[in-house]
């Protein structure tokens, strides 16, 4: 049986990045992708630290010409705004030469990336589902797959790169995949409308907190929007609503979604649900395999870190593979430092996400965050949310600790917000005693 240099599971941003970089250097690379591109996907808000990878892949011009320039992200904390303009970075930011990113439509964005992989020489097999993992002497040597005609085949390589996203084929097969607590879910869709807010018109990502969750609104090309919400699975169940009902209720009542688009808005896609979003693999590599992107871990989309970590981890792995001998199987020891670096990224992003949700539940923490805007605090925050996670880990640890302290000193009990809050979403507006689901973050936890 033929042995390829690299077998990549999944053709999303992580898989295509690995494939392009390695194939461009003459390696024999096979990409196995279950879907056909273009296909719908979430994760349209990108970070400036990723732009240098676009340059390296030679796709930056295609991305620049197709999508909306993103100057930064902005969070609405009740009535307050916390802006993060990428041009106001810390002097150590890696993206000083390109303090911007893009709002993209993932269907065409992912196709740009995978088309580049094929141009670089990768053998991309669409419509091919991985059905099993092949092991020999405790080493993964390949996978068994099935094409759309039902024909099964084995594909083997010196190393298998798992870029299969939240499916995490190899970690799931090895039973080393675990869910994060609390279980959170995303509900999202696309809407046709025109922007009414100046910041939305200018390409900013806008998010609005509510109690223990948030909503987002961002422009897509052609008078369209990506609209969505993240909340706990338990809170969704308590709402008594379907995903469609919940999202459309938010669009009708949430200040950001209701006021950020013109009144003639209408949904142009199905409402899509991603359950149990937070996942992590106990190990990111082993004998014969390594995981990149969401197959390694996915924390939360609140800081748009998913695509950046996917492509950054893929770049790191590609460089390591290309540094090894082409004459032998890739040793698991090659990925020891990669795993340490990725775990540090994971901890840093998790700490900031923790601080975010503490703030969503506590008005005292929100006041602290909004009061500290400007100067050093804002520059470090912008550099972090721009994608420089590793360089800002001590700063992020301090932010989370401050949030925890303020939250505990000024009320950290799970109190319910008043029923008459103007932006409070109820399960049923017609019931005599309306049951609250989410609010815009003005209650103290």
KEVEX-461249 format. One record per residue (C-alpha): x, y, z; residue in three letters. Coordinates in steps of 0.25 Angstrom, whole numbers, plus 5000, padded with zeros to 4 digits. Layout:
BEGIN
XYZala;...
***
This chain:
BEGIN
500050005000unk;500550144996unk;501050225008unk;500850375007unk;501650475014unk;500450545021unk;498950505022unk;498150625026unk;496750605032unk;495850715028unk;495950835018unk;495550955027unk;496551065030unk;497450975039unk;497550865029unk;497750945017unk;498851025024unk;499550905027unk;499350845013unk;499750975006unk;501050995013unk;501550855013unk;501050824998unk;501750944993unk;503050884998unk;502850764989unk;502350675000unk;501250564996unk;500050615004unk;498550565003unk;497450635009unk;496150555013unk;494950645014unk;493550595016unk;492750715010unk;492850784996unk;493250934996unk;492751034997unk;491951005009unk;491351085020unk;492151105033unk;492151195045unk;493451275049unk;493351405040unk;494151495049unk;495651485047unk;496851545055unk;498051635050unk;499051535055unk;498551435045unk;498851535033unk;500351495033unk;499851345030unk;499051395019unk;500251455013unk;501051335015unk;499951245008unk;499951354997unk;498451374998unk;498451515004unk;498051584992unk;496951494989unk;496351515003unk;496651665002unk;495851674989unk;494651594994unk;494351635008unk;494051745018unk;495251815025unk;495051795040unk;495751905048unk;495351845062unk;494351785071unk;493451855081unk;492651805093unk;491351865098unk;491351845114unk;489951895116unk;489952035112unk;491452045112unk;492352015100unk;493751945101unk;494451965087unk;495651895083unk;496251965071unk;497351885065unk;498152015061unk;498352045076unk;499251925079unk;500351905089unk;501751935084unk;502051785084unk;500851745076unk;501251645065unk;500251715055unk;500851855055unk;501051855040unk;499551815038unk;498651855049unk;497351805043unk;496651685039unk;495451645031unk;493951595032unk;493851485023unk;492851385018unk;493351255022unk;492751175010unk;493651255000unk;494751285010unk;494951135012unk;494951104997unk;496051214995unk;496851135005unk;496650995000unk;496751034985unk;498151094989unk;498450954995unk;498150884982unk;498950994974unk;500150964983unk;500050814980unk;499150754990unk;498250634986unk;496950684992unk;495850574992unk;494450634995unk;493250554998unk;494150455006unk;493750415020unk;494750365030unk;494150235036unk;495250185045unk;496650195049unk;497750095045unk;498750055056unk;500049965056unk;500749945069unk;500050055076unk;500450155065unk;499350215056unk;499850195042unk;498650245034unk;497150245033unk;496050165026unk;495050245018unk;493850235009unk;493550324996unk;492150364992unk;492050234983unk;492150154996unk;493550104992unk;494450085004unk;495950105004unk;497150115013unk;498050245013unk;499350235020unk;500450335023unk;501650365031unk;500850455040unk;499350475041unk;498850625044unk;497550625050unk;496850755045unk;495450705046unk;494850815055unk;493950785066unk;493850645061unk;495250625066unk;495350485059unk;496550435065unk;496450485080unk;494950435079unk;495450305075unk;496450295086unk;495450345096unk;496250465100unk;495250575096unk;494550645108unk;493450755109unk;493650885116unk;492750925127unk;491750995127unk;491250935114unk;491051055104unk;490351055091unk;490251145079unk;489051185071unk;489251265058unk;488751295044unk;488951395033unk;487951515031unk;487751605019unk;487751755023unk;488551885023unk;489351935034unk;488852055043unk;490052065053unk;491252145048unk;492152045054unk;491451925047unk;491552005034unk;493052025036unk;493251875038unk;493451855053unk;493051725060unk;491951765070unk;491551675082unk;490651705093unk;490651635107unk;489451585114unk;489351505126unk;490351385125unk;490351395109unk;490451495098unk;489951525084unk;490751565071unk;490551645059unk;491451665047unk;491351705033unk;491551605021unk;491751655006unk;490451684999unk;489551745010unk;489551625018unk;489851595033unk;490351485042unk;489451485054unk;489551395066unk;489651365081unk;490351285091unk;489751235104unk;489851115113unk;489050985109unk;488350985122unk;487851135120unk;487351095106unk;486550975111unk;485951065122unk;485451165112unk;484451065106unk;484751115092unk;485251055079unk;486551105074unk;485851185063unk;484851245072unk;485951285082unk;486851355071unk;485651425064unk;485251475078unk;486651525080unk;486651595067unk;485251665070unk;485651705084unk;487151705087unk;487651855085unk;488851815077unk;488151725067unk;486851805067unk;487551945065unk;488751895057unk;487951855044unk;486851925036unk;485451885040unk;485251815026unk;486251705031unk;485851555028unk;486551425030unk;487151365018unk;487751235024unk;487351125033unk;487551145048unk;488751055051unk;489151005065unk;490550965070unk;490350895083unk;491450875094unk;492350975088unk;493550965098unk;494350835095unk;495750795098unk;496650675095unk;497450625107unk;498650605097unk;498950685085unk;499850575078unk;500350435079unk;501050325071unk;500750355057unk;499750475059unk;499550615063unk;498350705065unk;498150845060unk;497050955061unk;495750915067unk;496150765067unk;497150805078unk;496250895086unk;495151005084unk;494851095096unk;493751205092unk;493551295080unk;493451425088unk;494851465084unk;494851415070unk;496051325074unk;495651205066unk;496151225052unk;497351295057unk;497751175066unk;497351075055unk;498251145045unk;499451175055unk;499451025060unk;499450975046unk;500651065042unk;501351015055unk;501150875051unk;501450895037unk;502850955040unk;503150845050unk;502750735039unk;503650805029unk;504850805039unk;504850655040unk;505350545031unk;504550505019unk;505150365020unk;504450315033unk;503150325041unk;502950455048unk;503350435063unk;502350485074unk;503450555081unk;503450655070unk;502250715075unk;502550725090unk;502850875090unk;501650895080unk;500750835091unk;501350925102unk;501151045094unk;499751015090unk;499350975104unk;499851115108unk;499051175098unk;497851095103unk;498051145117unk;498151285113unk;496951295104unk;496151215115unk;496551315126unk;496051435117unk;494751355114unk;494551335129unk;494751485131unk;493751515120unk;492651425126unk;492951475140unk;492651615135unk;491351575128unk;490851535142unk;491251645150unk;491051795148unk;492251835158unk;493151755149unk;492551825136unk;492851965143unk;494251925146unk;494551885132unk;493852005125unk;494552105135unk;495952045132unk;495852085117unk;496952155111unk;498452155112unk;499252035116unk;497951945119unk;497351965106unk;498651945098unk;498951815104unk;497451775102unk;497551805088unk;498851735086unk;498251615092unk;496951615084unk;497751635072unk;498351495074unk;499551515082unk;499151415093unk;500551365097unk;501151495099unk;500051545108unk;499751425117unk;500251495130unk;499351615127unk;498151525124unk;498351445137unk;498351585145unk;497051625138unk;496351495142unk;496851505156unk;496351655157unk;494951605151unk;494851495161unk;495251585173unk;494251695169unk;493151595166unk;493351525180unk;493351665188unk;492151725181unk;491151615180unk;491451485173unk;490151415176unk;489251355165unk;488151465166unk;487151485156unk;486951615148unk;485651695150unk;484551645141unk;484251785136unk;485651805130unk;485351865116unk;486351765109unk;485951645117unk;485551525108unk;484451445113unk;483951305109unk;482551355106unk;482051495105unk;480651445106unk;480751375119unk;480251435132unk;481551405139unk;482651425129unk;483951335131unk;485251405128unk;486251355119unk;487351455117unk;487651595119unk;488551705114unk;489551695125unk;488951805135unk;488751715147unk;489751675157unk;490151535159unk;
***
